[in-house]
């Protein structure tokens, strides 16, 4: 992060949080006595598009609570740099919702300072037991931040956020909890549909190769092997030896397709496809997956459920499975 942006962020965010120190982290007297939307608006600021979607889900219908997202659709959170506008948004936050596990790599020095200043910072990954965290072999002990790829873990994140919001706003605790419980049901239904569809892919073709290692939790949840050309972070470099080993495996197994990602350049995946074709193998780009960011609002991948189903449709079709059970997102009564 540039020193200028860091100064802007810290100056504005620290000033705002200092003024909120008496009320951030607990419900103030005005909020405790509110009967609807008559108290000041509570602002929840979320970092990534996935965190913003989670916050909107948990806070849905709660009077006086507004959710604002920092990052626009399609932006890579590993590389995103806060702007002056983002700093102003953070400075007005009552609660900040982040993913954690260094997903927001270039905000790593900002979030702890906000928390130490008295502002409530909720990290979705903190609601998930550490023994459920995945560590990639080449990540030097770093936990995989892409926890939303496993529906059961993302449901736990929603439950944790609901508990956090209930501490901030006890008057609406039951509504936060109900929203999280309803989301858990949706997560179970999405998981069931994706699992059944992945199972239709021929076993020898159940290898998901993507631009970076963002689908490890997805693979564990749904029974498909996963390889990323890059590591957990898109800042990592693609090693030539790793690329060759991956090329050997793809060709040997007759995998028909590899995948690019909306928020990651496709150069490494293109090199893999060219290398396979040079060996006489038929390898195509199977489509574009949403990994670290949702699609545009209103698009098929504009929320978490739509993203999961859209990704699964793309994967299953390209690898020779039956995606007919992955229509639209089901409505939950």
VEXDREN-2710 file (C-alpha; in Angstrom, 1 decimal):
% VEXDREN-2710
k/r/px/py/pz
1/UNK/0.0/0.0/0.0
2/UNK/1.4/3.4/-0.9
3/UNK/2.4/5.7/2.0
4/UNK/0.0/8.4/0.8
5/UNK/-3.0/6.1/0.8
6/UNK/-2.0/4.6/4.2
7/UNK/-1.9/8.1/5.7
8/UNK/-5.3/9.0/4.3
9/UNK/-6.8/5.8/5.6
10/UNK/-5.4/5.8/9.0
11/UNK/-6.0/9.5/9.6
12/UNK/-9.7/9.4/8.6
13/UNK/-10.4/5.9/10.1
14/UNK/-8.7/6.6/13.4
15/UNK/-10.4/9.9/13.8
16/UNK/-13.8/8.4/13.2
17/UNK/-13.2/5.4/15.4
18/UNK/-11.9/7.6/18.2
19/UNK/-15.3/9.4/18.2
20/UNK/-17.1/6.0/18.3
21/UNK/-15.0/4.4/21.0
22/UNK/-17.6/4.7/23.7
23/UNK/-20.2/3.1/21.6
24/UNK/-18.4/0.7/19.1
25/UNK/-18.3/-2.9/20.4
26/UNK/-21.5/-2.5/22.4
27/UNK/-25.0/-1.1/22.0
28/UNK/-25.3/2.5/23.2
29/UNK/-28.2/3.7/25.2
30/UNK/-29.9/5.2/22.2
31/UNK/-29.7/2.0/20.2
32/UNK/-30.9/-0.1/23.2
33/UNK/-34.0/1.9/23.5
34/UNK/-34.8/2.2/19.8
35/UNK/-38.2/0.7/18.7
36/UNK/-37.6/0.9/15.0
37/UNK/-35.6/3.3/12.8
38/UNK/-35.8/6.3/15.1
39/UNK/-32.2/6.2/16.3
40/UNK/-29.1/7.1/14.1
41/UNK/-28.4/4.7/11.2
42/UNK/-26.0/1.9/11.9
43/UNK/-23.5/1.6/9.1
44/UNK/-21.8/-1.8/8.3
45/UNK/-18.9/-1.5/5.9
46/UNK/-17.7/-4.7/4.2
47/UNK/-14.5/-5.2/2.3
48/UNK/-14.9/-7.7/-0.5
49/UNK/-18.1/-8.3/-2.6
50/UNK/-18.6/-11.6/-0.8
51/UNK/-18.3/-10.0/2.6
52/UNK/-20.8/-7.3/1.5
53/UNK/-23.2/-10.0/0.3
54/UNK/-22.9/-11.9/3.6
55/UNK/-23.5/-8.7/5.6
56/UNK/-26.6/-7.8/3.5
57/UNK/-28.0/-11.3/4.1
58/UNK/-27.5/-11.1/7.8
59/UNK/-28.7/-7.5/8.1
60/UNK/-31.6/-7.9/5.7
61/UNK/-34.7/-6.1/6.9
62/UNK/-33.1/-4.7/10.1
63/UNK/-34.4/-1.2/10.6
64/UNK/-31.7/1.5/10.7
65/UNK/-28.9/-0.8/9.5
66/UNK/-27.2/0.0/6.2
67/UNK/-24.5/-2.1/4.5
68/UNK/-21.9/-0.5/2.2
69/UNK/-19.3/-2.4/0.3
70/UNK/-15.8/-1.1/-0.4
71/UNK/-14.9/-3.1/-3.4
72/UNK/-16.8/-3.1/-6.7
73/UNK/-17.8/-6.3/-8.6
74/UNK/-14.9/-8.2/-10.3
75/UNK/-12.1/-6.7/-8.2
76/UNK/-9.4/-8.9/-6.8
77/UNK/-9.3/-8.4/-3.0
78/UNK/-5.7/-9.7/-2.8
79/UNK/-4.5/-6.7/-4.8
80/UNK/-7.2/-4.0/-4.0
81/UNK/-5.8/-0.7/-2.7
82/UNK/-8.1/1.5/-0.6
83/UNK/-8.8/4.9/-2.2
84/UNK/-9.6/8.2/-0.5
85/UNK/-13.3/7.4/-1.1
86/UNK/-12.8/4.0/0.6
87/UNK/-11.2/5.7/3.5
88/UNK/-14.2/8.0/4.0
89/UNK/-16.5/4.9/3.9
90/UNK/-14.4/3.2/6.5
91/UNK/-14.3/6.3/8.6
92/UNK/-18.1/6.2/8.8
93/UNK/-18.4/2.6/9.8
94/UNK/-19.9/1.3/13.0
95/UNK/-19.0/-2.3/12.1
96/UNK/-16.4/-3.4/9.5
97/UNK/-16.9/-6.9/8.0
98/UNK/-13.8/-8.5/6.5
99/UNK/-12.8/-12.0/5.4
100/UNK/-9.5/-12.2/7.2
101/UNK/-6.7/-14.8/6.7
102/UNK/-4.9/-12.2/4.6
103/UNK/-7.5/-12.1/1.8
104/UNK/-7.5/-8.3/2.1
105/UNK/-3.7/-8.4/1.8
106/UNK/-3.2/-4.7/1.3
107/UNK/-5.5/-3.7/4.2
108/UNK/-3.6/-5.9/6.6
109/UNK/-2.2/-3.0/8.5
110/UNK/-5.5/-1.0/8.6
111/UNK/-8.0/-3.5/10.0
112/UNK/-6.1/-4.2/13.3
113/UNK/-5.7/-0.4/13.9
114/UNK/-9.4/0.1/13.5
115/UNK/-10.1/-2.7/16.0
116/UNK/-7.6/-1.3/18.5
117/UNK/-9.2/2.1/18.2
118/UNK/-12.5/0.6/19.5
119/UNK/-14.3/0.0/16.2
120/UNK/-15.9/-3.4/15.8
121/UNK/-14.1/-5.5/13.2
122/UNK/-15.7/-8.9/12.4
123/UNK/-13.6/-11.3/10.3
124/UNK/-15.8/-14.0/8.7
125/UNK/-13.0/-16.6/9.0
126/UNK/-12.9/-16.1/12.8
127/UNK/-16.3/-17.7/13.1
128/UNK/-15.0/-20.9/11.6
129/UNK/-13.1/-23.4/13.8
130/UNK/-9.3/-23.3/13.0
131/UNK/-9.3/-27.1/12.4
132/UNK/-11.6/-26.4/9.4
133/UNK/-9.1/-24.0/7.9
134/UNK/-7.3/-25.4/4.8
135/UNK/-3.6/-24.9/4.3
136/UNK/-2.1/-25.4/0.9
137/UNK/1.0/-27.4/0.5
138/UNK/3.0/-24.6/-1.0
139/UNK/1.6/-21.8/1.2
140/UNK/4.2/-22.0/3.9
141/UNK/1.7/-22.5/6.7
142/UNK/-0.7/-19.7/5.5
143/UNK/-4.3/-20.6/5.9
144/UNK/-6.5/-20.5/2.8
145/UNK/-8.8/-17.5/3.0
146/UNK/-11.4/-18.7/0.4
147/UNK/-13.7/-20.1/3.0
148/UNK/-16.9/-19.1/1.2
149/UNK/-16.3/-21.9/-1.3
150/UNK/-17.6/-24.4/1.3
151/UNK/-21.3/-23.7/2.0
152/UNK/-21.2/-25.2/5.5
153/UNK/-18.3/-22.8/6.4
154/UNK/-20.0/-19.8/4.9
155/UNK/-23.1/-20.6/6.9
156/UNK/-21.0/-20.6/10.1
157/UNK/-19.6/-17.2/9.0
158/UNK/-23.2/-15.9/8.8
159/UNK/-24.0/-17.2/12.2
160/UNK/-20.9/-15.5/13.7
161/UNK/-21.8/-12.2/12.0
162/UNK/-25.3/-12.5/13.4
163/UNK/-23.9/-12.9/16.9
164/UNK/-21.6/-9.9/16.4
165/UNK/-24.5/-7.7/15.2
166/UNK/-26.7/-8.8/18.1
167/UNK/-24.0/-7.5/20.5
168/UNK/-24.0/-4.2/18.6
169/UNK/-27.8/-4.0/18.3
170/UNK/-29.5/-6.3/20.9
171/UNK/-32.9/-4.9/20.1
172/UNK/-32.8/-6.8/16.7
173/UNK/-30.9/-9.8/17.8
174/UNK/-33.7/-12.2/16.9
175/UNK/-33.9/-10.8/13.4
176/UNK/-30.1/-11.2/12.8
177/UNK/-30.3/-14.8/14.1
178/UNK/-33.3/-15.6/11.9
179/UNK/-31.6/-14.2/8.8
180/UNK/-28.5/-16.4/9.5
181/UNK/-30.6/-19.5/10.1
182/UNK/-32.5/-19.0/6.8
183/UNK/-29.2/-18.5/5.0
184/UNK/-27.9/-21.8/6.5
185/UNK/-30.9/-23.6/4.9
186/UNK/-30.1/-22.0/1.6
187/UNK/-26.5/-23.1/2.0
188/UNK/-27.5/-26.7/2.6
189/UNK/-29.7/-26.7/-0.6
190/UNK/-27.0/-25.2/-2.7
191/UNK/-24.5/-27.7/-1.4
192/UNK/-26.8/-30.6/-2.2
193/UNK/-27.4/-29.5/-5.8
194/UNK/-23.7/-28.9/-6.5
195/UNK/-22.6/-32.2/-4.9
196/UNK/-25.0/-34.2/-7.0
197/UNK/-23.9/-32.4/-10.2
198/UNK/-20.2/-32.8/-9.5
199/UNK/-20.8/-36.5/-9.0
200/UNK/-21.9/-36.9/-12.6
201/UNK/-18.4/-35.9/-13.9
202/UNK/-16.5/-39.0/-15.0
203/UNK/-14.0/-39.8/-12.1
204/UNK/-10.9/-39.5/-14.3
205/UNK/-12.0/-36.0/-15.3
206/UNK/-12.7/-34.7/-11.8
207/UNK/-9.7/-32.3/-11.8
208/UNK/-10.5/-28.6/-11.5
209/UNK/-7.6/-26.5/-12.8
210/UNK/-8.0/-22.7/-12.2
211/UNK/-5.9/-19.6/-12.4
212/UNK/-5.1/-19.5/-8.7
213/UNK/-5.6/-21.8/-5.7
214/UNK/-9.1/-20.4/-4.7
215/UNK/-11.2/-23.6/-5.0
216/UNK/-9.6/-25.9/-2.3
217/UNK/-12.6/-25.7/0.0
218/UNK/-14.9/-26.3/-3.0
219/UNK/-12.9/-29.4/-3.9
220/UNK/-13.1/-30.8/-0.3
221/UNK/-16.8/-30.1/0.0
222/UNK/-17.8/-31.6/-3.4
223/UNK/-15.3/-34.3/-4.1
224/UNK/-13.2/-32.9/-6.9
225/UNK/-9.5/-32.5/-7.0
226/UNK/-8.3/-28.9/-7.4
227/UNK/-5.1/-27.4/-8.8
228/UNK/-4.2/-23.7/-9.1
229/UNK/-1.7/-22.4/-11.5
230/UNK/-0.9/-19.7/-8.9
231/UNK/-0.9/-20.1/-5.2
232/UNK/-3.4/-18.9/-2.6
233/UNK/-2.8/-15.2/-3.4
234/UNK/-2.8/-13.8/-6.8
235/UNK/0.4/-11.9/-5.8
236/UNK/2.3/-15.2/-6.0
237/UNK/4.4/-16.0/-9.0
238/UNK/3.8/-19.0/-11.3
239/UNK/6.8/-21.3/-11.1
240/UNK/7.9/-23.0/-14.3
241/UNK/8.3/-26.3/-12.6
242/UNK/4.8/-26.1/-11.2
243/UNK/3.4/-25.3/-14.6
244/UNK/5.2/-28.3/-16.2
245/UNK/4.0/-30.6/-13.4
246/UNK/0.4/-29.4/-13.9
247/UNK/0.7/-29.8/-17.6
248/UNK/1.9/-33.4/-17.2
249/UNK/-1.1/-34.2/-15.0
250/UNK/-3.7/-32.6/-17.2
251/UNK/-2.4/-34.4/-20.3
252/UNK/-2.0/-37.7/-18.6
253/UNK/-5.5/-37.7/-17.3
254/UNK/-7.2/-36.4/-20.4
255/UNK/-8.8/-33.5/-18.7
256/UNK/-10.7/-31.6/-21.3
257/UNK/-10.8/-28.1/-19.9
258/UNK/-9.2/-25.6/-17.5
259/UNK/-10.7/-22.4/-16.2
260/UNK/-9.9/-18.7/-16.0
261/UNK/-11.2/-16.4/-13.3
262/UNK/-13.0/-13.1/-13.5
263/UNK/-10.7/-11.3/-11.1
264/UNK/-7.4/-12.9/-12.2
265/UNK/-5.4/-12.4/-15.5
266/UNK/-5.6/-15.5/-17.8
267/UNK/-1.9/-15.6/-19.0
268/UNK/-0.9/-18.6/-16.9
269/UNK/-4.0/-20.6/-18.0
270/UNK/-3.4/-19.7/-21.6
271/UNK/0.1/-20.9/-21.3
272/UNK/-1.2/-24.2/-19.9
273/UNK/-3.6/-24.6/-22.8
274/UNK/-0.9/-23.8/-25.4
275/UNK/1.5/-26.3/-23.7
276/UNK/-1.1/-29.1/-23.9
277/UNK/-1.9/-28.5/-27.5
278/UNK/1.8/-28.5/-28.3
279/UNK/1.8/-32.1/-27.0
280/UNK/-1.1/-33.0/-29.1
281/UNK/-3.7/-33.0/-26.3
282/UNK/-7.1/-31.5/-26.7
283/UNK/-7.4/-28.9/-23.9
284/UNK/-9.8/-26.0/-24.0
285/UNK/-10.6/-23.1/-21.7
286/UNK/-13.8/-24.4/-20.1
287/UNK/-15.2/-21.0/-19.1
288/UNK/-14.8/-18.2/-16.6
289/UNK/-15.3/-18.8/-12.9
290/UNK/-16.0/-16.3/-10.1
291/UNK/-13.5/-16.9/-7.4
292/UNK/-12.6/-13.9/-5.2
293/UNK/-15.3/-11.5/-6.3
294/UNK/-19.0/-11.7/-7.3
295/UNK/-20.4/-10.7/-10.6
296/UNK/-22.3/-7.4/-11.2
297/UNK/-25.4/-6.9/-9.1
298/UNK/-28.4/-8.5/-10.9
299/UNK/-26.2/-10.9/-12.9
300/UNK/-26.4/-14.7/-12.4
301/UNK/-23.3/-14.6/-10.1
302/UNK/-24.3/-11.4/-8.4
303/UNK/-24.8/-13.0/-5.0
304/UNK/-23.1/-15.9/-3.2
305/UNK/-25.8/-18.5/-4.1
306/UNK/-25.9/-17.5/-7.8
307/UNK/-22.1/-17.5/-7.9
308/UNK/-21.9/-21.0/-6.5
309/UNK/-24.4/-22.4/-8.9
310/UNK/-23.0/-20.5/-11.9
311/UNK/-19.5/-21.8/-11.1
312/UNK/-20.8/-25.4/-10.7
313/UNK/-22.7/-25.2/-14.1
314/UNK/-19.6/-24.0/-15.9
315/UNK/-17.3/-26.7/-14.3
316/UNK/-19.7/-29.6/-14.7
317/UNK/-20.5/-28.8/-18.4
318/UNK/-16.9/-28.4/-19.4
319/UNK/-15.7/-31.6/-17.7
320/UNK/-18.4/-33.7/-19.2
321/UNK/-21.0/-34.0/-16.4
322/UNK/-24.7/-33.3/-16.2
323/UNK/-25.5/-29.8/-15.1
324/UNK/-29.3/-30.1/-15.6
325/UNK/-29.9/-30.0/-11.9
326/UNK/-28.2/-26.6/-11.6
327/UNK/-30.9/-24.3/-12.9
328/UNK/-31.6/-21.1/-11.0
329/UNK/-31.3/-20.3/-7.4
330/UNK/-34.1/-21.9/-5.4
331/UNK/-36.4/-19.7/-3.4
332/UNK/-36.6/-20.7/0.2
333/UNK/-40.1/-20.2/1.8
END
